Amino acid sequence: CLIFSLVMMTTIVDAHYAGYGKLVDTQSPLESDTLQYRQTIINGTAIVINDTGTIFFGFGKNLYLSSDRGKTSTLLYTFPDIIQSIYYYSYANILFVGSNDSNIYRSIDDGATWSSVLTMSPGYPLWYSWDSDSSKILLGRYGNTPKTNDSIVYKSIDSGRTWTMFFNVSNYYNVTDTGAHTHLVKIDPYDNNRVFITVGDSNYYRGLYITENNGLSFDQT
């Protein structure tokens, strides 16, 4: 099996990265003379850690699980195409995988079984294209190469069972090239009606879009 090591780490709270797995400690090295801060880069596609400390990570088409902080791992599931992102919705203990085949897969049993809940054709989400609060999940379509002529963010209010369009840059600009895609989706942790979306790449439509009313309207900055 594929094995990786998380050396001298305490509580892990955030771990997901596109192209490489990035595992980081919860504390700063300045908070303790004895705390060892480690960052491990894995040649994988995405990593998440659930509330019980189980690590899920993608490597090519394969999803692996580790329940001993990365000392050993077990092949959990093989998807039809390369895993581009993994997201853990902690409010309902649900896993999502965004695959290179443009599908969003959902699991309610810790990755044992999966169902496709959305096709983002053509496109997929990267790890920074996901965000959520207790009432919604947002995910942005990054796009294959060549990219699409729009930047779309989808929303689910039923823990990922169904999805509707939350944002589309084409509602604000007549995008004529094939470079539009979503870079980042972020919900304000202090006001979940405020959402930040960054769009690339051409000059006239790229930038930061902000909604103060949970997606009813957006302003570009």
C-alpha positions, -999 to +999 in steps of 0.1 A: +000+000+000+010+036-003+025+049+029+034+084+040+046+098+073+033+127+094+062+133+118+059+148+152+025+164+146-001+173+172-037+181+162-042+184+125-070+208+115-065+216+078-053+195+050-062+198+014-043+209-016-045+206-053-016+188-069+001+181-036-011+171-002-003+197+024-006+188+061-001+215+087-001+217+124-027+236+144-003+256+165+026+280+158+061+270+167+062+301+189+035+287+212+057+260+227+094+253+229+088+216+225+062+218+197+075+205+164+060+221+134+061+199+103+047+202+068+046+172+046+042+174+008+028+144-009+028+138-046-009+133-045-039+152-056-058+162-025-060+155+012-087+160+039-090+150+075-124+144+091-135+152+127-122+119+140-087+123+126-091+099+097-070+110+067-084+107+032-061+114+003-062+110-035-034+097-056-043+095-093-076+078-095-073+061-061-087+073-028-067+061+003-076+061+040-053+063+070-065+060+106-031+061+122-019+096+113-004+085+080+018+057+092-001+032+070-028+036+044-055+015+027-069+017-008-105+028-002-120+035-037-109+039-073-126+066-094-131+066-132-106+095-135-080+115-116-090+130-083-087+168-084-101+177-050-115+162-018-138+181+005-151+171+040-184+187+050-181+185+088-216+197+095-230+164+082-200+141+081-201+139+043-172+135+018-170+149-017-146+142-045-141+163-076-128+142-104-112+150-137-142+134-154-161+166-144-183+147-118-188+156-082-190+124-061-207+122-027-202+097+001-222+094+034-204+063+047-168+076+050-159+068+014-171+032+012-197+040-015-201+070-038-228+086-060-224+113-086-244+144-076-233+170-101-215+171-135-195+203-140-188+197-177-163+208-187-145+214-155-138+204-119-132+221-085-098+225-070-095+224-032-097+262-028-129+262-048-149+247-019-163+264+012-193+258+034-212+269+065-240+252+084-266+261+058-248+257+024-219+243+004-203+263-024-180+250-051-165+268-080-158+253-114-122+256-124-124+243-159-104+220-181-079+232-207-090+251-228-112+266-201-148+275-205-161+310-213-177+314-179-168+312-142-196+294-123-201+287-086-227+261-075-246+260-042-262+231-023-285+237+007-292+199+013-257+187+022-247+181-014-277+161-027-287+187-052-271+218-066-281+252-081-261+280-097-249+306-072-227+328-094-219+331-131-196+358-143-215+358-176-243+375-158-220+405-154-198+404-186-202+391-221-172+368-218-158+361-253-126+342-246-120+307-231-101+318-200-128+323-174-126+301-144-131+303-106-100+306-084-114+309-049-147+307-030-147+320+005-176+325+030-171+352+055-168+334+089-184+364+107-213+369+082-224+339+061-244+362+038-211+377+026-192+355+000-160+363-018-153+348-053-121+354-073-123+350-111-095+347-137-080+354-161-086+381-187-084+418-177-119+430-182-137+404-161-111+390-137-111+402-101-129+398-068-167+395-067-185+401-034-221+394-023-235+408+009-269+391+004-260+354+000-257+355-038-287+377-048-263+402-063-225+407-066-202+437-068-168+435-085-138+451-069 
